[in-house]
């Protein structure tokens, strides 16, 4: 009679069960896993498994940890940051080791990012209408009634008709809202909890407002000068070098506040040390259209002659000049990736450009032109025409025939800004402020190390210190950030020629001298360096000796030529007998 264990073995061998599909949370199983489980009852198999070498086990564990079977190539390719580095041909073991270590670290980070991408809990959604229903006809009240209570509270209106119209700016984390009225009213609000942080009246006209590196400070461009206030409304600085400022942009990774003035000057202020970095005279007149490229920190300026210019604090001239419209430029916006630029002009055209090639992609006609533009983190474009706000989807990938959403504000729109990490569009107009619900506008998954909306006071302090330590210098701002990792061959050749002239020989002309290894302590680092210097000095002596010999030869030839001329000059000619 068979034992119970033998019956079980026979059952398994006869009828194999179909394996269920593998899931990413399950441990990977080797092929033929059922056979291994069955053969464990045999003593020989147990002994062979025990005799398996540790190196083979470690290799198998490493393959399982790598997750090659469960992470798709497309997902891993999504997080690729660089290509493989070419290893040098020369014998440099230290450099080769550094390259190998860097490639391993990059590959590991790429795989980890692909794994963590599965854990991102939030997805971006868009508004979808019923059959034969346009989403642009759905009102904000209907959206507020359909969503949950916490989302419905994000749609509200602030009636501030006395000091409007208003400029709008959200903080980097999206928690704080800054309002600047044309007639002097400045307010700082925690818009989600509807808590008023501060409210002041500067008693003069306000042209623009902008948050700085944290929610503790903000800049206000007033009628004459630029002012810095804290979150309680206390005046910290009055910077009189920055006068007649119309528009401002803050570069968070460089701690630079870029300002455009009515006198045609583009100025940069380093807010970490409080000094002016540079002042550029653009020679293009009044500057009231301005935006920044988040990818490379280049400032885009729009002008009355229909051109858009790109500026860097390192050059006094424009990096690029683009003729975008037949009339004056009214507004400019650049997406988060720095790939596309959207402009609107007096010719009632809305144009989309590829910043990489500076070529137009799409051109749309708006009945009255767009006075304000803003791009969200997910690529939605909001355009304001008088008191009408229209939101468009995929303006650069496919032709757009109708807006995604539309809304009519109580007054003429003066400022537009999408809230980071929220499906909210802030609209500043003549009657106050309106917070609109735009499904699919914000990035649902935030980077907690860069901008965390839920950070505590301690985390905020640590982030600020770390950001100051990792501050990017203004000299590194360029049109193509990839140029920082490239070699300047022209400069390298010039430095090489200077080095050859200083040393008297070309150190790269032939293979360097490699000292022979000696025993009994005669190959210490100091002894090796002395032998290298001795050979280098000997080569240099040979070059100097050859140079001296050439100079002596040239001097000898010169003296012989002078002597010959003197002899010829002393000889009397046949005509000298006629002289008296």
Legacy VTK file of the C-alpha trace (Angstrom):
# vtk DataFile Version 3.0
C-alpha trace
ASCII
DATASET POLYDATA
POINTS 580 float
0.000 0.000 0.000
1.406 3.348 -0.957
2.290 5.918 1.628
0.390 9.199 1.735
3.425 11.082 0.467
3.758 8.855 -2.585
0.109 9.263 -3.508
0.468 13.015 -3.402
3.508 12.837 -5.656
1.686 10.701 -8.211
-1.269 13.079 -8.188
0.921 16.070 -8.903
2.770 14.371 -11.757
-0.391 13.164 -13.439
-2.480 16.356 -13.418
-0.602 19.673 -13.628
-2.547 22.724 -12.574
-2.553 25.787 -14.790
-0.451 28.540 -13.239
-2.261 31.829 -12.540
-0.841 35.037 -14.112
2.001 36.594 -12.152
1.393 39.857 -10.282
3.946 42.525 -9.460
3.423 42.051 -5.693
4.137 38.316 -5.853
7.588 36.802 -5.455
9.027 35.573 -8.781
9.113 31.793 -9.186
11.690 29.878 -11.174
10.628 27.776 -14.125
9.672 24.265 -13.166
8.824 25.315 -9.613
6.337 22.463 -9.163
8.925 19.852 -10.107
11.350 21.273 -7.555
8.695 21.134 -4.865
7.905 17.489 -5.736
11.498 16.367 -5.942
12.162 17.694 -2.459
10.722 14.410 -1.167
13.638 12.577 -2.741
16.777 12.408 -0.654
19.139 12.794 -3.604
17.496 16.010 -4.683
17.776 17.476 -1.201
21.461 16.643 -1.127
22.085 18.236 -4.561
20.297 21.394 -3.463
22.372 21.583 -0.311
25.564 21.195 -2.345
24.662 24.169 -4.563
27.387 26.818 -4.401
26.677 30.146 -2.645
27.771 32.121 -5.710
25.025 30.522 -7.826
22.463 31.306 -5.145
23.582 34.912 -4.951
23.336 35.200 -8.724
19.804 33.791 -8.720
18.772 36.142 -5.914
20.242 39.055 -7.809
18.234 38.172 -10.910
15.084 38.014 -8.816
15.817 41.353 -7.189
16.536 42.953 -10.570
12.927 42.368 -11.527
13.699 41.908 -15.215
10.699 39.618 -15.635
8.184 41.951 -14.044
9.308 45.449 -15.125
8.516 46.174 -18.746
11.082 47.777 -21.010
8.856 50.750 -21.747
8.479 51.513 -18.051
12.229 51.323 -17.469
12.944 53.375 -20.603
10.655 56.093 -19.253
13.137 56.842 -16.454
16.296 56.730 -18.572
18.428 59.803 -17.950
21.650 59.262 -19.934
23.355 57.011 -22.459
26.299 54.788 -21.684
29.641 56.558 -21.415
32.412 55.535 -23.780
35.301 54.092 -21.807
38.745 55.558 -22.513
41.202 53.570 -24.628
44.167 54.492 -22.467
45.133 52.524 -19.426
43.359 54.409 -16.656
41.911 51.920 -14.217
40.622 54.558 -11.794
38.605 56.370 -14.480
37.224 53.084 -15.806
36.190 52.101 -12.288
34.392 55.411 -11.778
32.537 55.007 -15.079
31.470 51.451 -14.211
30.293 52.530 -10.751
28.337 55.467 -12.228
26.627 53.237 -14.786
25.653 50.716 -12.112
24.222 53.452 -9.885
22.282 54.943 -12.813
20.868 51.553 -13.806
19.854 50.794 -10.226
18.138 54.179 -9.845
16.327 53.658 -13.151
14.955 50.284 -12.049
13.968 51.589 -8.609
12.101 54.506 -10.174
10.279 52.082 -12.479
9.264 49.973 -9.452
8.065 52.957 -7.438
6.081 54.188 -10.423
3.703 51.291 -9.780
3.034 52.650 -6.295
1.902 56.121 -7.380
-1.656 56.175 -6.029
-3.198 59.023 -7.979
-4.195 59.234 -11.631
-5.001 62.323 -13.649
-8.587 62.419 -14.896
-10.451 64.683 -17.296
-13.984 65.909 -17.632
-16.119 63.775 -19.922
-19.588 64.712 -21.118
-22.510 62.564 -22.177
-23.242 61.690 -25.763
-23.563 64.755 -27.993
-22.563 67.019 -25.090
-19.646 69.428 -25.194
-17.649 69.771 -21.997
-17.273 73.507 -22.613
-21.008 73.936 -21.955
-20.754 72.473 -18.437
-20.790 75.269 -15.868
-18.654 75.523 -12.749
-21.755 75.210 -10.542
-22.632 71.852 -12.116
-19.077 70.578 -11.561
-19.100 71.753 -7.928
-22.388 69.909 -7.308
-21.097 66.651 -8.850
-17.722 66.419 -7.044
-17.102 65.659 -3.362
-17.368 68.279 -0.642
-13.614 68.938 -0.289
-13.262 69.513 -4.034
-16.407 71.634 -4.207
-14.939 74.066 -1.659
-12.137 74.840 -4.123
-14.591 76.684 -6.355
-15.308 80.112 -4.885
-15.435 83.819 -5.745
-13.927 86.728 -3.842
-15.770 89.966 -4.521
-13.116 92.704 -4.379
-14.431 95.348 -6.741
-12.879 98.349 -4.971
-9.166 97.712 -5.651
-9.158 95.528 -8.787
-8.146 94.231 -11.249
-5.885 91.641 -9.592
-2.661 89.811 -10.351
-2.490 86.204 -9.082
0.356 83.939 -7.982
0.437 80.552 -6.218
3.346 79.328 -4.131
5.498 76.442 -5.387
3.668 73.951 -3.144
0.246 75.284 -4.188
-0.921 76.022 -0.628
-0.619 79.822 -0.522
-2.324 82.369 -2.770
-1.029 85.892 -3.361
-3.305 88.641 -4.706
-2.158 92.062 -5.875
-4.750 94.680 -6.776
-4.027 97.402 -9.280
-5.020 100.079 -6.750
-2.717 98.931 -3.950
-4.461 95.998 -2.239
-2.125 93.057 -1.421
-3.387 89.903 0.338
-1.816 86.560 1.261
-4.307 83.685 1.746
-4.187 79.990 2.583
-6.822 79.383 -0.052
-7.658 75.765 0.881
-8.542 76.582 4.496
-9.724 80.115 3.523
-7.458 81.584 6.207
-6.205 85.128 5.662
-2.476 85.408 6.466
-2.040 89.140 5.875
-3.741 92.035 4.114
-2.183 95.424 3.443
-2.703 98.479 1.246
0.516 99.950 -0.106
-1.265 103.206 -1.056
0.077 103.176 -4.632
-0.484 101.171 -7.766
0.720 97.543 -7.894
1.955 96.115 -11.213
2.792 92.532 -10.227
3.241 90.194 -7.250
5.434 87.110 -6.960
6.251 84.534 -4.291
9.942 83.997 -3.540
11.658 80.727 -2.536
9.280 80.099 0.410
5.892 81.195 1.704
7.630 83.544 4.160
8.494 86.251 1.607
6.996 87.744 -1.518
7.894 90.603 -3.866
5.584 93.407 -4.923
6.322 95.581 -7.955
4.858 98.937 -6.984
4.607 102.185 -8.899
8.170 103.398 -8.312
10.280 100.666 -6.693
10.431 96.990 -5.852
9.430 95.955 -2.291
9.909 92.721 -0.351
7.360 91.765 2.346
7.083 88.837 4.741
4.022 86.644 5.269
2.731 89.002 7.984
2.774 92.047 5.711
5.876 93.663 7.237
8.099 95.514 4.779
11.566 93.927 4.703
13.332 95.698 1.827
12.841 98.569 -0.576
15.132 98.036 -3.576
15.475 101.343 -5.385
17.754 99.975 -8.094
14.680 98.194 -9.470
12.363 100.992 -10.570
9.265 100.989 -12.800
8.997 97.181 -12.665
6.049 95.789 -14.648
6.465 91.991 -14.590
8.449 89.525 -12.455
9.544 85.879 -12.620
11.275 83.891 -9.866
13.820 81.152 -10.687
13.553 78.769 -7.689
16.727 76.715 -8.251
18.895 79.814 -8.826
17.260 82.070 -6.179
16.971 84.786 -8.818
14.165 87.300 -9.181
13.998 88.500 -12.799
12.209 91.817 -13.389
11.132 93.602 -16.576
10.694 97.364 -16.360
8.935 100.070 -18.336
12.333 101.583 -19.204
13.364 98.448 -21.164
15.709 96.933 -18.557
15.857 93.254 -17.621
17.345 92.934 -14.122
18.241 89.942 -11.956
18.208 90.035 -8.139
19.841 87.280 -6.065
17.434 87.001 -3.120
19.802 84.763 -1.110
22.383 87.565 -0.706
20.268 90.575 -1.695
22.504 91.773 -4.547
21.855 92.657 -8.144
23.412 90.073 -10.458
23.105 91.944 -13.728
21.095 94.626 -15.511
20.539 94.265 -19.269
19.263 97.049 -21.505
17.149 95.226 -24.086
16.708 98.347 -26.292
13.191 97.183 -27.186
11.077 99.653 -25.237
8.456 98.897 -22.622
8.549 95.302 -21.267
5.121 94.152 -20.083
5.098 90.553 -21.456
7.323 88.078 -19.639
7.577 84.384 -18.753
10.261 81.848 -17.889
11.242 78.456 -19.268
11.184 76.064 -16.258
13.533 73.649 -18.047
16.559 75.926 -18.529
15.640 79.156 -16.609
15.700 81.281 -19.791
13.523 84.402 -19.727
11.126 84.969 -22.662
10.114 88.568 -23.393
7.390 89.720 -25.783
7.650 93.042 -27.614
5.401 95.472 -29.469
6.982 94.687 -32.866
5.746 91.059 -32.740
9.046 89.448 -31.690
9.848 87.198 -28.744
13.396 87.312 -27.378
15.180 84.824 -25.117
17.568 86.126 -22.460
20.207 84.807 -20.077
21.977 86.778 -17.302
25.342 85.836 -18.839
24.947 87.814 -22.080
24.034 91.396 -22.836
22.430 90.461 -26.147
19.401 88.277 -26.818
20.140 84.593 -27.304
17.294 84.150 -29.814
14.964 86.552 -31.615
11.758 85.097 -33.074
9.217 86.937 -35.207
5.984 85.398 -33.932
3.181 87.824 -34.819
2.372 90.581 -37.263
1.258 92.770 -34.359
2.404 93.238 -30.793
2.800 90.226 -28.492
0.215 90.181 -25.685
1.185 87.080 -23.699
3.736 84.225 -23.686
3.711 80.858 -21.849
6.130 77.881 -21.811
5.228 74.366 -20.641
6.943 72.511 -17.767
9.214 70.440 -20.023
10.519 73.488 -21.872
9.518 71.996 -25.225
6.602 74.161 -26.376
5.953 77.895 -26.278
2.505 79.445 -26.777
2.117 83.086 -27.802
-0.814 85.396 -28.481
-0.691 88.703 -30.327
-2.622 91.698 -31.518
-3.264 89.924 -34.821
-5.781 87.673 -32.966
-3.590 84.611 -33.474
-2.661 81.939 -30.955
0.554 80.189 -32.067
2.419 77.154 -30.731
6.199 76.890 -31.242
8.720 74.129 -30.674
11.419 75.766 -28.544
14.012 73.143 -29.527
13.893 74.028 -33.232
12.162 77.457 -32.980
9.608 76.433 -35.577
5.823 77.024 -35.514
3.680 73.924 -35.012
0.094 75.185 -34.816
-1.724 78.444 -35.380
-5.244 79.203 -34.138
-7.489 82.199 -34.680
-9.305 83.706 -31.704
-12.120 86.189 -32.413
-10.785 88.865 -30.076
-7.261 87.620 -29.246
-5.972 86.384 -25.880
-4.706 88.864 -23.314
-3.497 86.265 -20.755
-2.090 82.738 -21.159
-1.211 80.055 -18.631
-0.102 76.423 -18.958
-0.805 73.765 -16.342
1.460 70.939 -15.196
-0.457 68.476 -17.387
-0.369 70.650 -20.509
-3.756 72.391 -20.393
-3.764 75.892 -21.859
-5.969 78.654 -20.469
-6.549 81.760 -22.581
-8.464 84.843 -21.421
-10.238 87.153 -23.843
-11.798 90.138 -22.058
-14.014 88.408 -19.429
-14.125 84.948 -21.089
-11.732 82.184 -19.990
-11.254 79.234 -22.331
-9.243 76.091 -21.526
-7.799 73.911 -24.318
-6.351 70.389 -24.378
-3.456 69.113 -26.516
-2.923 72.341 -28.424
0.443 71.129 -29.815
-0.287 67.500 -30.663
-3.616 67.679 -32.533
-5.684 70.434 -34.170
-8.125 71.967 -31.683
-11.580 72.935 -32.925
-13.321 73.750 -29.642
-12.289 74.510 -26.058
-12.187 71.899 -23.338
-13.886 74.217 -20.805
-15.177 77.787 -20.771
-16.239 80.269 -18.117
-17.308 83.913 -18.003
-15.741 85.994 -15.227
-17.552 88.908 -13.533
-14.978 91.392 -14.870
-12.145 91.798 -17.339
-9.375 89.241 -16.686
-5.977 90.636 -15.651
-4.186 87.531 -14.343
-4.284 83.732 -14.847
-2.374 81.064 -12.953
-2.845 77.296 -12.558
-2.412 76.015 -9.013
0.374 73.392 -8.715
-0.781 69.843 -7.817
-4.458 70.897 -7.895
-7.147 70.929 -10.592
-7.676 74.616 -9.950
-7.257 77.732 -12.090
-6.927 81.081 -10.328
-8.401 84.046 -12.216
-7.807 87.649 -11.196
-10.252 90.115 -12.717
-11.726 93.545 -12.193
-14.329 92.340 -9.669
-11.942 90.281 -7.521
-10.765 86.677 -7.712
-12.314 83.423 -8.960
-11.080 79.906 -8.282
-12.190 77.545 -11.063
-12.280 73.737 -11.098
-10.405 72.356 -14.148
-10.334 68.513 -14.018
-7.016 67.089 -15.219
-4.976 70.295 -14.835
-2.686 69.471 -11.899
-0.012 66.830 -11.428
-1.524 64.199 -9.084
1.801 62.826 -7.759
4.183 65.362 -6.226
7.884 65.032 -5.436
8.189 65.272 -1.669
11.862 66.306 -1.839
11.180 69.204 -4.207
7.765 70.656 -3.366
5.741 68.935 -0.644
2.331 70.555 -0.032
1.990 68.731 3.306
5.427 69.439 4.782
5.772 70.447 8.413
7.629 73.456 9.766
10.728 71.345 10.469
10.704 69.866 6.962
10.301 73.356 5.531
13.415 74.563 7.384
15.452 71.564 6.272
14.308 71.997 2.664
15.301 75.667 2.667
18.796 74.917 3.998
19.271 72.125 1.460
18.028 74.337 -1.389
20.510 77.054 -0.424
23.352 74.533 -0.348
22.358 73.191 -3.786
21.814 76.640 -5.288
22.686 76.820 -8.998
24.940 79.704 -9.993
23.672 82.201 -12.605
26.724 81.497 -14.802
25.323 78.030 -15.533
22.126 79.324 -17.189
22.299 78.519 -20.907
19.956 77.769 -23.764
20.927 74.084 -23.791
21.558 72.669 -20.268
23.270 69.611 -21.818
26.206 71.822 -22.865
27.495 71.806 -19.285
28.608 68.188 -19.681
30.361 68.685 -23.025
34.009 69.500 -23.733
34.907 72.852 -25.248
37.375 71.640 -27.890
38.396 75.139 -29.006
39.342 76.182 -25.482
41.080 72.849 -24.913
43.236 73.314 -28.012
44.194 76.845 -26.965
45.141 75.704 -23.467
47.144 72.837 -24.968
49.111 75.225 -27.179
49.832 77.502 -24.199
51.033 74.495 -22.228
53.311 73.383 -25.069
54.866 76.849 -25.245
55.357 76.972 -21.468
56.916 73.499 -21.172
58.893 73.587 -24.380
57.583 70.194 -25.489
54.281 68.513 -26.225
53.359 66.225 -23.309
50.692 64.476 -25.418
52.899 63.891 -28.473
54.045 60.447 -27.376
53.310 57.878 -24.737
54.205 58.966 -21.267
57.152 57.340 -19.552
56.045 54.464 -17.293
58.754 53.625 -14.722
59.724 50.001 -14.348
58.696 48.387 -11.105
61.625 47.866 -8.734
61.778 45.828 -5.586
63.179 46.516 -2.111
61.118 49.655 -1.651
62.546 51.473 -4.683
59.103 51.821 -6.310
57.488 54.020 -3.723
55.285 56.828 -4.967
57.998 59.423 -4.303
60.672 57.455 -6.150
58.365 56.864 -9.126
57.559 60.570 -9.349
61.267 61.479 -9.184
62.035 59.135 -12.068
59.157 60.582 -14.090
60.387 64.136 -13.497
63.929 63.132 -14.355
62.845 61.754 -17.730
60.625 64.780 -18.352
63.504 67.148 -17.539
65.807 65.177 -19.838
63.292 65.522 -22.697
62.946 69.200 -21.930
66.774 69.600 -21.979
66.898 67.984 -25.395
64.268 70.364 -26.715
66.057 73.363 -25.196
69.429 72.177 -26.572
67.903 71.833 -30.024
66.338 75.273 -29.758
69.649 76.834 -28.692
71.458 75.126 -31.554
68.884 76.458 -34.024
69.284 79.968 -32.613
73.098 79.757 -32.819
72.877 78.514 -36.400
70.566 81.364 -37.357
72.849 83.881 -35.632
75.882 82.497 -37.482
74.076 82.755 -40.809
73.055 86.325 -40.007
76.624 87.339 -39.182
77.930 85.731 -42.369
75.359 87.641 -44.383
76.311 90.949 -42.703
80.028 90.282 -43.332
79.334 89.571 -46.979
77.360 92.801 -47.300
80.192 94.741 -45.682
82.763 93.264 -48.070
80.584 94.114 -51.044
80.069 97.657 -49.791
83.903 98.226 -49.439
84.712 97.184 -53.012
85.145 100.046 -55.534
83.118 100.003 -58.682
84.355 100.876 -62.181
82.479 104.180 -62.183
84.222 105.538 -59.104
87.261 106.627 -61.216
85.175 109.445 -62.646
84.567 110.946 -59.195
86.509 114.125 -58.412
LINES 1 581
580 0 1 2 3 4 5 6 7 8 9 10 11 12 13 14 15 16 17 18 19 20 21 22 23 24 25 26 27 28 29 30 31 32 33 34 35 36 37 38 39 40 41 42 43 44 45 46 47 48 49 50 51 52 53 54 55 56 57 58 59 60 61 62 63 64 65 66 67 68 69 70 71 72 73 74 75 76 77 78 79 80 81 82 83 84 85 86 87 88 89 90 91 92 93 94 95 96 97 98 99 100 101 102 103 104 105 106 107 108 109 110 111 112 113 114 115 116 117 118 119 120 121 122 123 124 125 126 127 128 129 130 131 132 133 134 135 136 137 138 139 140 141 142 143 144 145 146 147 148 149 150 151 152 153 154 155 156 157 158 159 160 161 162 163 164 165 166 167 168 169 170 171 172 173 174 175 176 177 178 179 180 181 182 183 184 185 186 187 188 189 190 191 192 193 194 195 196 197 198 199 200 201 202 203 204 205 206 207 208 209 210 211 212 213 214 215 216 217 218 219 220 221 222 223 224 225 226 227 228 229 230 231 232 233 234 235 236 237 238 239 240 241 242 243 244 245 246 247 248 249 250 251 252 253 254 255 256 257 258 259 260 261 262 263 264 265 266 267 268 269 270 271 272 273 274 275 276 277 278 279 280 281 282 283 284 285 286 287 288 289 290 291 292 293 294 295 296 297 298 299 300 301 302 303 304 305 306 307 308 309 310 311 312 313 314 315 316 317 318 319 320 321 322 323 324 325 326 327 328 329 330 331 332 333 334 335 336 337 338 339 340 341 342 343 344 345 346 347 348 349 350 351 352 353 354 355 356 357 358 359 360 361 362 363 364 365 366 367 368 369 370 371 372 373 374 375 376 377 378 379 380 381 382 383 384 385 386 387 388 389 390 391 392 393 394 395 396 397 398 399 400 401 402 403 404 405 406 407 408 409 410 411 412 413 414 415 416 417 418 419 420 421 422 423 424 425 426 427 428 429 430 431 432 433 434 435 436 437 438 439 440 441 442 443 444 445 446 447 448 449 450 451 452 453 454 455 456 457 458 459 460 461 462 463 464 465 466 467 468 469 470 471 472 473 474 475 476 477 478 479 480 481 482 483 484 485 486 487 488 489 490 491 492 493 494 495 496 497 498 499 500 501 502 503 504 505 506 507 508 509 510 511 512 513 514 515 516 517 518 519 520 521 522 523 524 525 526 527 528 529 530 531 532 533 534 535 536 537 538 539 540 541 542 543 544 545 546 547 548 549 550 551 552 553 554 555 556 557 558 559 560 561 562 563 564 565 566 567 568 569 570 571 572 573 574 575 576 577 578 579
